[in-house]
Amino acid sequence: MQFLYGSAVRWRGSMSIARILAKLVLVAMILLDNAASQKPEDGPYRGKYIGKFNSYHHQASGDVYAVDEYTFLLTGFNYDGNGVDTFFWSGASNRPGPQGFIVPDEYGKTNILERYFNKDFTLRLPDNKKITEVKWLAVYDLNSQNNFADVYIPEDFEPPLPQKAGSLTAIAGGPMVSSDTIDILDSKTIRITDFSYDAKAGDQAEVHFWVGVGPSPSSKGSKVPDEMGYLDPIRAYDRETITLELPGDMTIFDIDWFSVYDVGARRDYGSILISDDLNVPPSLVRVTPHTESLPNCRQLHKDYRVSWEVFGPQITIQLAGNVQQDEYMSFGLSGSEQRSQMLGADVVVAFIDGHRGYAVDYNITSLAPCVQVLGQNKGVCRDDVVGGLDSYQLHTFSRENDINTITFRRTLISSDSGDKEYLLDRPMYVVWAMGRLDSNNEPTYHDIYPKRNVQIHFNTSEPVNDCFSFTSREANLKDVWERQQIFDRSVRSFTATLGPAGGKRGYQGITGHVSNGLAWYINGFLVPELWLRRGLTYSFLVRGGNNPHSPEFYHPLVITDEPRGGFDRLSDARQSEIRVLAGVEFTRRGRPKPIAAGPLCLARHPEGQDRRLDDNFATFKKFNRTLKWSCDSGDPAVLEITPNTSWPDVVYYNSFTHANMGWKIHIVDSYSQSARNHGTIYSFNQSIRIVTLGTQLSDEV
């Protein structure tokens, strides 16, 4: 503006004021037009800027970016929709004309374009054509051969592509750290190939993926969640390929280095420098800012945070999480004063059911769903079920952009003797988890939880806040493990043991039901479908635990016409609606009593194996080979059944005490007829050798 003002003064002698003003307006318009044609600097990174549409007719306008070598991003696009035969059109000729091809719209359709108003979307060139192979993108009417708007691709244009950024090597005196090439996939995503870290920095080490600015790694940086979204110190890796996402709204352009860094010791164990001018694709991650209403905030996981404020005798807590509608968030005080421990913990379970929010007080006396043991409720039970009080007072709740935010209060010292006190004079060990709710809105076995100790000091002199915006992207769902079926007319005996449910690819993926952590293994297979013929007698050799004092490992086998199981936990009214076909007899008072409870035979993860990584196994067979079996001594309980014409075509084997552990039994009149009706069915004749306590279970899977 100073330059323009000086020019106006110099022109005063030879120009009228009107001409000077006209000149000023013209120069200003030129400058504004030039500014509009440059890459916009404000807002999120969208890719490499190509230019602004040259607008000729029908109000067609907008900005165009290259997302990658095949894809355009149009932002603020407008078109009045009044063309007769109008399409997105591209080609390799010098200017838009009849020689070209239709570019499918944002839905992948080649329909005539309708009205657009200030819309952002992507267009992918058809047949794997590349942006460098065309010279322009246009809004073109084929009927009138009229060009409504166009933008030209520069001759030397280089579209955004993933970039390589060196590799990690160990630093003398530190633990072993190594990798192959590190790829910057997009503006928020880093892939490390063949990454190894031996975790020999010590159990107390605070080693994290760490990023920051400056010439070299330093303590002034930020944690990067690991490949599963956790912010705990990283685990050991052995030539694994992992993908990391920068936290919140941070992009690769905000950092100068990436490091495997010990925050406690302030030591770099291996790092790379990040170039300033990376031409990478924009991230497809959706960033959802979240405004804090309480002064203190701790990010527990990339999808979960806790905020709090202490005022007088009360503490106000807010939980916020990127969860599905049928998922819960839990948080509370550890059952141990020396570490974070679920057993004995005092926690709140928060969720939103339709138009109502809940913050429910729970007591954890066993790592199992709440069941009755000798007349007393044990497990993960609501306080009011075990003789206590629900001490939490719900304050506010909301669900926006898939984020549940629930705020509640509690007195620091509760009147319920079963509740733990929130101490203010020292840090406290806490526990937290996220998982799915069952059909009764009770928490099931958690999917996301920490493996390391978590401490929080609830009374700090200065506010504590390490929280960042939530991010989400389209889930890349892995294939469910193979669904096994035992269809063999020669098999009349089935061995029923217990084992891990196997994450989202296992029990949950196979059945579509939530899991409580354990599932039935029939003849060595995870919840296979069984095919039994009417009129034949079959035996189930049950080894699900016979100690009724154990809330976690007491699972008599039952067969009913209801798919979920847990018959003993149901109300009398609900029990009356279910037909029990085998495994239960009724006392004189009409109370159900299980009859097929055998000694426990259980498969476990080997020591050191993280069950949160179960979904990394490509098949159940590979997963099963890692398990370690132990079996109590004694003969199994034998449950004999003879299906008859009164049995439904589909029944279910399950646990008497816990829901969601078994699956289907098909009852057929003829094996050959069933095979014709259901197509190809695999036949298995599985033999299992059971050995007693202290040894392993061998199978032929």
N, C-alpha and C positions, 0 to 999 in steps of 0.2 A: 504493500500500500504506500510505503514511503517512496518507492520508485515511481509509482503512478502519479503520486502527488507532484514530484519534481518535474516529471514530463509535462504535466499540465501547466506548470508555471512557465516552462520554456516556450510552450505553444501560445501563450497568452497574446503575444504581439501580433500573430498572424491568423488566429482563429477566433471565431465567436465562441461565447460560452456554450451555446447549443452544440456546436461542432465538437468542442472539447468533451462535453458530457457524452455525446454519441460515441466518440473515440474510446472514452473510459469504459462504457458499457460493452463495446465490441471487444476490447482487450480482456475485460473481465470474463466475458462469455468464452473467449478462446482459452483462457487459463482454466476455467471451470471444466470445459470440455476435455482439455488435456489431462486434468487431474482425474476426471472420470474414467479416462482410458487407461490409467495406470492401475497396477495391482492394489486393491483395497488393503489398507494396513490394519483396519479395525476388525474386531470379531475373531472367531476361531479360524484356525488354519483350514483351508478348503482344498488345497492342492496347488498346482501351478496355474497362475492366471493366464488365460489366453486373450481375453478382451471382452469388450462390450458389444452386444449385437448392434449392428447398423440398422436402424429402424426406418422402413420405407412405407409400410401400409399396415392397417388393422392393429395399430398400437402394439406391435410385436417388439419386445424389448427385454433386456436382462443381461446379466454377466455370465461369462462362461469360463470354467476352469477345467483342467485335466486332472482327474482323480488318479488314473493310472494310464497305461498305454492303450487301453481299450475303452475307457469310460469318460464321458463328459459330466460335469456338474453344472447345472443351470441354477442360478440364484436370482431371486426377485423377478422371475419370468412372467411376462404379461402377453396376452393375445386375446382379442375380443371374440374369437370363435366364429367370425362371419365369413370365413373363406369357404369355397364350395368343395374343394377336393385338396385340402391342405395337410401337409405332413412335415415332420422333421426330415430333412433331406441333406445328403452329403455326397461328395464326389471328389475326383482328382483333376477335374478340368480347371481352367484358370478362373472361372467365375461360375456361380450357380446357374444351371440351365437344365435342359432335358436329360443330359447325360449325368446320371447320378443314381442313388439308391435311397430307399426309405430307411430311416433310422427308427426302430421301434420306440414307443413312448416309455414313460417311467414304469409302466406295467408289463412291458415286453410285448405290447400289442401294436399292430399296424393299422389301427383305426384312424379315421379322419379326426384331426385335432379339434377338441372342443375348447371352451373358454378357459383361460388361465388368469389368475390374479395374484401377483406377487408370490409365486410359488417356487419352492426349492426342490429339486429332484435330480436324479441321475439318468443319463441315456447311455446305453452300451451299444457300440457299433456291432452290426450283425456279422455272422460268419467269421468271427475272430479277426475282423479287420482292425488295424491299428490306427491310432490318430496320426501317426507319422506317414501313413499311406494316403491320407486325404488332404485337401487344401482348404476346405471350408465346411461349415455347418450352417444350414439355412432353415428358415420357415418358408416353405415353397408350396405354391398351389399348382398341381399338375394340370388341372382343367384349363386354367387361363395362362399357364406357363409364366406365372408372375411370382417374383421374389418379394416376400413381405419383410424379411430381415435376414442378415447374414453376419458371420464373423469368420475371419480368415486365420488359418494356422500358419505361424511363421515358418519359413523354410528350414531354419536350424533348430526347430522346436525339439526339446527333449522332455518327454512326459515323465512324471514321477515314477520311480521304481524303487523296490527295496534296495538298501545299500549295505555294503559290508563295512565292518568297523573293527577289524583286527581280532585278536584272541586274548584270553586271559592266561597269564603265566604266574607261577608262584614266586613270591618274594622271599629271599633268604631269611631264615630264622622264623618263618611262619608256617602254618599248616599247608598241606598240598592243595593247590588250586590250579586247575587247568581247563582249557576248553579248545574246541575247534573254532571255526569262524563264528563271530557274532554278527547277526543280521539285524538291521533296523528295518522292520517290516513296514511300519507306517509311523505316523507322528507320535504314537503312544506305545508302540509294541516292539519289544526286543526279544529276539530268539537266540538262545545260547545252545549251540550244538556240542554234544559230547562233553557236557559240563561235569567236572569232578571236584569234590571238596571232601576231605577226609574227616572233618569235624574234630580234629585233634587240638583245637584251640582251648578245649576244656568244657565241662558241663556248664560252668558258670559264665562262659563267654557270651558276649552280645554281638554275634556276627550276623550281619544283615546284608541284603542287597541294598546299595547305598548310592545316591546320586547327589550332585551339587554343582556349584559354579566355582571358578577359580582355576589356577594352573595345575593343581593336583588334588587328589582326594584329601579331605580334611573332615574334622568333626562337625563342621558347619554344612550339614547336608540333610537329606531326607530319606526315610525308609521307602523301599519299593516292596510292595507285597510280593510274596513268592508265587509260584505258578498256581497255587490253590487259593490265593487271596489272603493268606495269613501274614500277620506282622510280627509273629514270634521269631526268635533267632532261627536261622535256617538249619535244616537237617543235613545229614551226610548225603552226598550224591556220588554216583559211580557211572560216569560216561552216559549221562542222561541228557536228552534234548528237552529243554524247558522254554516256555514262553512267558514273559513277564509284561505286565501292563503298568505304565507310569501312573502314579496315584492322582486322583482328583482331576483337575483341569490342567495338570502339568503335561507338557509336550517335550519332545526331543530337542526343540529349539530353546527350551528353558534351562538346559543343563550343559555342562562342559565335560563331565566325566561320569563313568559308571564304575562301581567298585564292589568287591566283596570286602566288607569293612567291619572291623571289631570296634563297636561304638564305645565299649567300656575301656578298652586299652588304647583307643585312638590310633589303630594301626590298619594300614591298607595291606590286604593279603593278595591282591591281584586286581588290576584295573585297566580300563581303556579310556582314551580321550575321544570325545565326540566332536566331529567337524561342525563348523558353524553354518555351512551352506549345503546341507543335505537336501537333495531333491527327492523326497519320499512321498508316498501317497498319504492323504489325510486319514486319520483314524475314523472308523465307523462306530466307535464307542459313543454312547449317549451320556453326556455329563449332566447330572441333576444337582444343582447347587442346593444346599440345605442350610437354612439360617438357624443359628443356635439361639435358644431362648434362655439357656442357663449358662452361667459363667465358666464352668469347668467342663471339658470334653475330652474323652479318650477314645481313639479309634482302635477297636478291638480286632477288626477284620475289614477288608475293603468294602464289605457289604453290611457292616454293623458297627454302631458306636453307642457309647453311654455318656450322658451328661448329668451333672448333679449340682446341687447347691444346698449348703447347710445353713439353716436359719433357726436360731433358738433351739428348741428340743427336737426339731424335725429335720429330715433330709428329703429333698425333692429330687427324684430321679426321672430322667427321660431316656427311653430306649428308642433308637431309630434304626431301621434295617431295610435293606432291599430284599424283600421276601415276597413269596407268592401268597395268595389269599388264604390258603389252607396251612400256612406255616406260622410258627410261634417264635418268639424271642425270649430267652431266659437269662437271668443275671442274679447273682447273689453272693453271699459270704461263704467262704470255703468251709468244709467240714473239718479242716485241720488248721492249726495256727502256724504250722511250719511249711506248708505248701498248698497249692491249689488242688483241692480234692472234692470230687462230686459226692462221695459217700459221706453222709452227715451234714451236707450243705443246707443252708436256708436260702431259698431262691424265690424269685417271682417269675411267673410265666405270663407273658403279655402277648395278646393277639387281638385281632379285630374280626368279628363274625357278623358280616352284613353291615348293619347300621349301629352295632354296639361294640364298644371296646372293653377289654378285660385286662386286669392286672391281678393275678391270683397268687396267693401265698402257698408255697409248696415246701414240704419237708422230705428229704431224701434219706431213707433208711436202708435202701438196697438199690442196686443198679438194675431195676426191673420195673415194669408197670405196676401200679398199685393193686395188690391182691390181698386176700384174707389168708393169714397164717394163724391157725389155731384161734380163730375168732378175732384176731387183731389185723388191722390193715398195715401192710408193710410194702416198701418200694418207693416210687415217686408219687407221693400222695398229697392231696390238698390238706392244708393245716386243719380245716374244719372237719375233715374225715377222720383224723387221728386224734381228735379231742382238743385241738387248739383253736386259734382264732385267725381269721383272714385279716392281717394287720395293715394291708395296703389300701390306700384310698385313691381311687382313680380320679385324675384331674382333667386331662384332655386327651383326645386321640384323633388321628386323622390318617387318611391314606391318599397320597397324591403321587403320581408318576411311579407307581409300584413301590413307594416308600411308606412303610408303616411308622408312625411317630406316636408314642404312647407315654404320657407323663403321669406320675403317681407320687404319693407321699407316704411316709411312715415315720413314726417317732424313733429316735435313735435307740432308746431303750423301750422295747415293746412290753406290753402287759402279758403277752403270751410267753410262758416259760420255755416253749420250744423254739422261740425265735432268738437269733444271735444279735448282739449289740453292735451297732456301728460305732467303732472307736475313732476318736479324733486326735489322739496323741501319737499315733504311729501308723505306718502303712498297713493295710490288711490284705490278706490273700483272698482273691475272688475267683468265682467260676462263672462261665457263660457258655451258651450254646444256642444253636438255631436248628430247627427241624420241622417235621410235619405233624399236624394234628390228626388224631384218628376221628372216627365218625361221632365220638362223644365229646369232641373238642378237648381231649386229653393229650398231653405231649407224648409222642413216640420217641424211639431211640434217635438221638440227635445226629444230623448229618455233618454239621460244622461245629467244631469245638477246639479249644487250644490243647496242645500237648505239653506246653511249658507253663511254669508258674507265672501268674499274673498278679501284680500288686498295685493297689491304688491307695493314695493318701487322700482321704476325703476332706481333710481340713488343712488346706494350704494357704499360706499368707498371700501368695499371688495366684491369680487364676491360671489353670493348666489347660492347654488346648493344643492338641496335635491332630485334630480332625481335618478331613478333606472332603471334597464333594464326592457323592456317589457316582459310580459309572456302571453302565450295563451295555451289553452287546447281545446279539442273537446267540442263543445257546447252541453250541456245536455238540449235539447229542450223540453219544457213542452208541454203537449197536448193542442191543441186549444180548446177553449170553445165550447160547443155544438152548432152546426149550426141549428138555429131554422127555421122552415118552417110553414107558415100559409096556410093550405090547407083545406078549409072548405067552402062548397058551400053555407052555410047559412050566412057567413060573407060578408056583402056588404059595411061595413064602417070601415075605418082604422084611428086611431088617431096617428098623426105624431108629436113627441116631440123630444127634443135634450138631449143628455147626454154624459158622458165621453166615449171615444173610447175604453178604457180598455186595453191598452198596447199591447204587441205582441200576447197575447192569445185571444184578443178581435178582434177589427175591422181588424187589420193587419193580424192576423192569419186566420180569416174567409174569407176575400176577397183576400188576397195576395197583397193589395195595401198599400201604405204608408198612414199615418193618419195625419190629421191636429189637432187632439186633441178632436174634437167633432164628433158625429155620430148620425144618425137618430135612434130613438127608435119607432118602429111601434107596436102599441098595447102592449107596455111595453117590447118588445124584442129588443135586439141589432141587427140591420140590418138583419131582417129575410128575407128569400126568400118568395115572395108572389106568389100565384097561382090564376089567374083570368081567367074567361071564356069569350070568344068572345060573343058579343051580350048582355051581362049583364052590368048594370050600377053600378058603384062603387063610393063611396065618400071618399076622404081623408080630415080629419079634421086637418088642419095644424096649429101648434103652434111652428114655428121656428124663431119667431122674425119679427116684422114689422117696425122697426126703421131703415131707410136707412142710418142714420147718424152713425150707429154702425158698424164698420168693423168686429167685432168679433161675434155679435149676430143678424145678419140679413140674414136669410136663407129661402127665398121662395122655395117651393117645385116645382121641374120640373121632367118630365118624358121624356127621350130621348132614342135613340138607341145606345148611347155611354156610356161606363161603369164608367167614372171617374167624370163627372159633372163639376161644375164651368164654366157653359156656358158663363157667363158674362165676364170672364177673358180671353176668347179665342180671337184670331184674327178674323177679318172678314172672311178671307179665311177659317180658321178652322171651324167657325160657319156655313159656307155655306155647309160644308160636313156632318153636323150632322142633323138628323131628329128630330125635337122637336114634341113630341106627345101630350103633355099637360103641362100647367103651364106657358106658355109664349104667349103673343100676340105682334105683331109688329106694330110700329107707322107708320105714313105716310112716314116718312123718312127711314123706314126699320130697325129701331133700336129695339132690343128686350126689352120687358117690362114684368116683372113677374106679375102674377095675383093671386098667392096663398101665400100671406105673412100674417100670423096670429100672434097674441100676443105670446110673448115668454113663453114657459114652459120648464124649464131646470132642469136637475138632476145634482147635484154637489157632490163632495166628502165632507164628514163632516169635520168640522174644526179640524185640527190636523192629518188628515189621509193623508199619503204621496202617491201621485198617482204613484210614481215610484215603489210602492209595489203592483200594480194592478195584476201583473202576479202571485202573491202568492195565489190568490183565485183559488180554484180548479175548480169552475164552475161559469158561469155567474149568476146563481141564487143567490149564496152566495155573489157575488160582488154587485149585484143589491140591495140586502137587506140593504146594508150599505149606499146607496145614499140618499141624501136629496133633495126633489123636491120643487121648487118654481115656481109659474105661475102668469104672469100678468093677470089683469082682462080683460074681453072682450071675445066676441065670436070668435071661431077659423075661419080662412079662410077655405072655402070649395072648394075643387077641385074635380069636377065630371068628370069621364071618362067612355067611353063605347068602349072597345076594339072591333075592327072589323077585317075583313079578311085582311085588308091592313097592320095591325100591325105585326111586326116580332114576332117570337115565344119567344124571350127573349128581354125585354126592361129593363130600369134601372130608379129607383127613386133616385134623388140626390138634392143637393143644387144649386140654380141658381148662387150664388156668389162664393162658395168655392168648390174645388174639393175633392173627396174621403170622402164622408160622407154617401152614401147610397149603395144599392145593387140591386139584381135582382128581376124582375117580370116575371114570366112565363105566357105566354098567350096561353091558350089551347082551343081546340074545345069541349072537353068533360072531365069532372073530372074523370069519370070511366076509360076512355081510357088512360088518363095521369097516373093514379095510376098503371095501368097494365104495362105501358112503363117504369115507373121510380121506380117500387118496392115499398117498405114501405115508406110512407110519413106521418109524424105526423100531426094531426089535432088539431088546437087550436081555441077556441072561447074565446078570451080574452076580458074581460070587464075592463074599466078604469074609474075611477071617477076623474075628473079634478076639483081642487079647486083653488081659486083665490090667488092673491099676498099675500105673507106672510105665506101661509100654505103649506102643502105638497101634493104631488101627490100620491094617494093610488092605488095600483094595486094588482093583485092576482097571481103574478109570484111566 
